[in-house]
């Protein structure tokens, strides 16, 4: 009887734990959907305000200068090692098949299309996103945003829009710089550690990285930078709860930005691949009928 009671107690404890885990997972899922919906509504509010008002040029330029100078060093440093790491990994695999001549093309294509934009966006999320969230959250909890509203000025127009578009523009430019540095860094590492001639490395790039590859990298850069800008401004603008609320907003912004970027990378990869196949089909069809 004692053994039966122990087994029953253990089973009840396991069931309780499983129920608690399911409830927690469901709560996290619902919270994520709420945050996603709130971010989308906030994004549409920014776009509507931007279309109906004007006079952002000087504020946006000032924010671009601040964001760029604060982040460019980190992007360049990270860009070098992104390219270097990929070269070393691809070199190990290609050596097994005696296909090192493809190293330059494969590495450049992977850097521009997939790995580079995502990794550099993670760094921008930690650098730009965290700073913007903390800045706006501090304004919210110290009632500076309420003071702006009491003066009859829209906080979205005065505080959010300059930061939003400055982050988007700066992030795209910084991503382009980071990807360029990654390619240069990969060439140097290929020469130093793989014993590969620079011209041999560059000669294989056009086979794998063309105009469409650059287009994919640009599209992902715009998508990821928009995610960083929107999520960081949204979490900062809606923060509450004093100093603890500021820290919570920064933490949640970093988590949600990274999650959104990963999901957006999967969706954009699927859509861009589908668009590429569709465009290729139309080109083939046009060549068949007109040439």
C-alpha positions as CSV (number, residue, x, y, z in Angstrom):
1,X,0.0,0.0,0.0
2,X,2.9,2.3,0.8
3,X,4.4,1.6,-2.6
4,X,1.1,2.3,-4.4
5,X,0.7,5.6,-2.6
6,X,4.2,6.6,-3.6
7,X,3.6,5.7,-7.2
8,X,0.3,7.6,-7.2
9,X,1.9,10.6,-5.6
10,X,4.7,10.5,-8.2
11,X,2.2,10.3,-11.1
12,X,0.2,13.2,-9.7
13,X,3.3,15.3,-9.4
14,X,4.3,14.4,-13.0
15,X,0.9,15.3,-14.2
16,X,0.9,18.6,-12.3
17,X,4.3,19.4,-13.8
18,X,3.2,18.6,-17.3
19,X,0.0,20.8,-16.9
20,X,2.1,23.6,-15.5
21,X,4.5,23.3,-18.5
22,X,1.7,23.3,-21.0
23,X,0.0,26.3,-19.4
24,X,3.3,28.2,-19.3
25,X,4.0,27.4,-23.0
26,X,0.5,28.5,-23.9
27,X,0.9,31.7,-22.0
28,X,4.2,32.5,-23.7
29,X,2.6,31.8,-27.1
30,X,-0.3,34.1,-26.3
31,X,2.0,36.8,-25.0
32,X,4.1,36.5,-28.2
33,X,1.0,36.9,-30.4
34,X,0.0,40.0,-28.3
35,X,3.4,41.5,-28.7
36,X,3.3,40.8,-32.5
37,X,-0.1,42.4,-32.8
38,X,0.9,45.4,-30.8
39,X,4.1,45.9,-32.8
40,X,2.1,45.7,-36.1
41,X,-0.4,48.3,-34.8
42,X,2.4,50.5,-33.7
43,X,4.1,50.2,-37.1
44,X,1.0,51.2,-38.9
45,X,0.6,54.2,-36.6
46,X,4.1,55.3,-37.4
47,X,3.5,55.0,-41.2
48,X,0.2,56.9,-40.9
49,X,1.8,59.7,-38.9
50,X,4.7,60.0,-41.2
51,X,2.4,60.3,-44.3
52,X,0.2,63.0,-42.7
53,X,3.0,65.2,-41.2
54,X,6.4,66.6,-42.4
55,X,9.5,68.3,-41.1
56,X,11.6,65.2,-40.1
57,X,14.7,65.8,-42.2
58,X,17.0,67.4,-39.6
59,X,15.9,65.1,-36.8
60,X,16.4,62.0,-38.9
61,X,19.8,63.2,-40.1
62,X,20.9,63.8,-36.5
63,X,19.7,60.4,-35.4
64,X,21.4,58.7,-38.4
65,X,24.7,60.4,-37.4
66,X,24.3,59.2,-33.8
67,X,23.4,55.7,-34.7
68,X,26.1,55.2,-37.3
69,X,28.9,56.6,-35.2
70,X,27.9,54.5,-32.2
71,X,27.7,51.2,-34.2
72,X,30.0,51.3,-37.2
73,X,33.1,50.0,-35.2
74,X,31.2,47.0,-33.9
75,X,29.8,46.2,-37.4
76,X,33.2,46.3,-39.1
77,X,34.8,44.2,-36.4
78,X,32.0,41.6,-36.5
79,X,31.9,41.7,-40.3
80,X,35.6,40.6,-40.6
81,X,35.1,37.6,-38.4
82,X,31.8,36.5,-40.0
83,X,33.6,36.2,-43.3
84,X,36.6,34.6,-41.7
85,X,34.6,31.9,-39.8
86,X,32.6,31.0,-42.9
87,X,35.8,30.6,-45.0
88,X,37.3,28.2,-42.5
89,X,34.2,26.1,-42.3
90,X,33.7,25.9,-46.0
91,X,37.3,25.2,-46.6
92,X,37.2,22.1,-44.3
93,X,34.2,20.7,-46.2
94,X,35.5,21.6,-49.7
95,X,38.9,20.0,-49.1
96,X,37.3,16.6,-48.7
97,X,35.9,16.8,-52.2
98,X,38.9,18.6,-53.7
99,X,36.6,21.5,-54.6
100,X,38.5,24.5,-53.1
101,X,38.1,26.4,-56.3
102,X,34.5,27.0,-55.3
103,X,35.4,28.5,-52.0
104,X,35.1,32.1,-53.0
105,X,31.7,31.8,-54.7
106,X,30.0,29.6,-52.0
107,X,31.3,31.8,-49.1
108,X,30.3,35.1,-50.7
109,X,26.9,33.8,-51.6
110,X,26.2,32.5,-48.1
111,X,27.6,35.6,-46.5
112,X,25.5,38.1,-48.6
113,X,22.3,36.0,-48.8
114,X,21.9,34.4,-45.4
115,X,24.5,34.4,-42.6
116,X,25.8,38.0,-42.9
117,X,22.5,39.9,-42.7
118,X,21.2,37.7,-39.8
119,X,24.4,37.8,-37.6
120,X,25.0,41.5,-38.2
121,X,21.3,42.2,-37.5
122,X,21.7,40.4,-34.1
123,X,24.6,42.7,-33.3
124,X,22.6,45.8,-34.3
125,X,19.7,44.6,-32.2
126,X,22.0,44.5,-29.2
127,X,23.7,47.8,-29.9
128,X,21.0,50.0,-31.5
129,X,17.9,48.3,-30.4
130,X,18.9,48.1,-26.7
131,X,20.0,51.7,-26.6
132,X,16.9,53.0,-28.3
133,X,14.6,51.0,-26.1
134,X,16.3,52.1,-22.9
135,X,16.3,55.8,-24.1
136,X,12.5,55.8,-24.9
137,X,11.6,53.7,-21.8
138,X,13.5,56.1,-19.6
139,X,11.5,59.0,-21.2
140,X,8.3,57.1,-20.6
141,X,8.8,56.2,-16.9
142,X,10.1,59.7,-16.1
143,X,7.0,61.1,-17.8
144,X,8.9,63.0,-20.4
145,X,6.7,61.5,-23.1
146,X,3.6,62.6,-21.1
147,X,5.1,66.1,-21.0
148,X,5.5,66.2,-24.8
149,X,1.8,65.1,-25.1
150,X,0.7,67.8,-22.7
151,X,2.3,70.4,-24.9
152,X,0.1,69.3,-27.8
153,X,2.9,67.6,-29.7
154,X,2.6,64.0,-30.9
155,X,5.3,61.8,-29.4
156,X,5.1,59.5,-32.4
157,X,5.9,62.5,-34.6
158,X,8.5,64.1,-32.4
159,X,10.3,61.1,-30.8
160,X,9.5,57.9,-32.6
161,X,9.6,58.7,-36.4
162,X,13.1,60.2,-36.4
163,X,14.5,57.3,-34.5
164,X,12.6,54.7,-36.5
165,X,13.7,55.9,-40.0
166,X,17.2,56.7,-38.8
167,X,17.6,53.1,-37.5
168,X,16.1,51.6,-40.7
169,X,18.4,53.7,-43.0
170,X,21.5,53.4,-40.8
171,X,21.0,49.6,-40.4
172,X,20.7,49.0,-44.1
173,X,23.9,51.0,-44.7
174,X,25.7,49.4,-41.8
175,X,24.7,46.0,-43.1
176,X,26.0,46.8,-46.5
177,X,29.3,47.9,-45.0
178,X,29.5,44.8,-42.8
179,X,28.9,42.5,-45.7
180,X,31.5,44.2,-47.8
181,X,34.0,43.9,-44.9
182,X,33.0,40.2,-44.5
183,X,33.9,39.6,-48.2
184,X,37.2,41.4,-47.8
185,X,38.0,39.5,-44.6
186,X,37.2,36.2,-46.1
187,X,39.6,36.9,-49.0
188,X,42.4,37.7,-46.5
189,X,41.7,34.5,-44.4
190,X,41.5,32.4,-47.5
191,X,45.0,33.6,-48.5
192,X,46.5,33.3,-45.1
193,X,45.0,30.0,-43.8
194,X,43.8,28.1,-46.9
195,X,46.7,29.0,-49.2
196,X,44.3,30.2,-51.9
197,X,45.3,32.8,-54.4
198,X,43.2,36.0,-54.2
199,X,42.4,36.0,-58.0
200,X,41.4,32.3,-57.8
201,X,39.1,33.1,-54.9
202,X,37.5,36.1,-56.7
203,X,37.1,34.3,-60.0
204,X,34.5,31.9,-58.6
205,X,32.3,34.6,-57.1
206,X,30.3,35.4,-60.2
207,X,29.3,31.8,-60.5
208,X,27.4,31.8,-57.2
209,X,26.8,35.5,-56.3
210,X,25.1,37.6,-58.9
211,X,22.6,40.5,-59.0
212,X,19.9,38.3,-57.4
213,X,22.2,37.5,-54.5
214,X,22.7,41.1,-53.9
215,X,19.0,41.8,-54.2
216,X,18.3,39.1,-51.6
217,X,20.8,40.6,-49.2
218,X,19.3,44.0,-49.7
219,X,15.7,42.8,-49.1
220,X,16.7,40.9,-45.9
221,X,18.7,44.0,-44.7
222,X,15.6,46.2,-45.1
223,X,13.3,43.6,-43.4
224,X,15.7,43.0,-40.4
225,X,16.4,46.7,-39.9
226,X,12.7,47.4,-39.9
227,X,12.2,44.8,-37.2
228,X,15.0,46.3,-35.1
229,X,13.6,49.8,-35.5
230,X,9.9,48.9,-34.9
231,X,10.4,46.5,-32.0
232,X,12.9,48.7,-30.1
233,X,10.8,51.9,-30.4
234,X,7.6,50.0,-29.5
235,X,9.0,48.4,-26.4
236,X,10.5,51.7,-25.3
237,X,7.3,53.7,-25.9
238,X,5.1,51.2,-24.1
239,X,7.4,50.7,-21.1
240,X,6.1,51.1,-17.5
241,X,7.0,50.4,-13.9
242,X,10.0,52.7,-13.2
243,X,13.6,51.5,-13.4
244,X,12.6,47.9,-13.3
245,X,10.3,48.5,-16.2
246,X,13.2,50.0,-18.2
247,X,15.3,46.9,-17.7
248,X,12.3,44.6,-18.6
249,X,11.6,46.6,-21.8
250,X,15.2,46.3,-22.9
251,X,15.3,42.6,-22.2
252,X,12.1,41.9,-24.0
253,X,13.1,44.0,-26.9
254,X,16.3,42.0,-27.4
255,X,14.4,38.7,-27.2
256,X,11.6,39.6,-29.5
257,X,13.9,41.2,-32.1
258,X,16.0,38.1,-32.3
259,X,12.9,35.8,-32.5
260,X,11.3,38.0,-35.2
261,X,14.6,38.1,-37.2
262,X,14.9,34.3,-37.2
263,X,11.2,33.9,-38.3
264,X,11.5,36.6,-40.9
265,X,14.7,35.0,-42.3
266,X,12.8,31.7,-42.8
267,X,9.8,33.4,-44.4
268,X,11.9,35.7,-46.6
269,X,14.1,32.7,-47.7
270,X,11.0,30.8,-48.8
271,X,9.4,33.8,-50.5
272,X,12.5,34.9,-52.3
273,X,13.2,31.4,-53.6
274,X,9.7,31.2,-54.9
275,X,10.0,34.6,-56.6
276,X,13.3,33.6,-58.1
277,X,11.9,30.5,-59.6
278,X,8.9,32.4,-60.9
279,X,11.1,35.1,-62.5
280,X,13.3,32.4,-64.0
281,X,10.2,30.7,-65.4
282,X,9.0,33.9,-67.1
283,X,12.4,34.6,-68.5
284,X,12.6,31.1,-70.0
285,X,9.1,31.4,-71.4
286,X,9.9,34.8,-73.0
287,X,13.1,33.4,-74.5
288,X,11.2,30.5,-76.0
289,X,8.6,32.6,-77.7
290,X,10.5,35.8,-78.7
291,X,14.0,34.7,-79.3
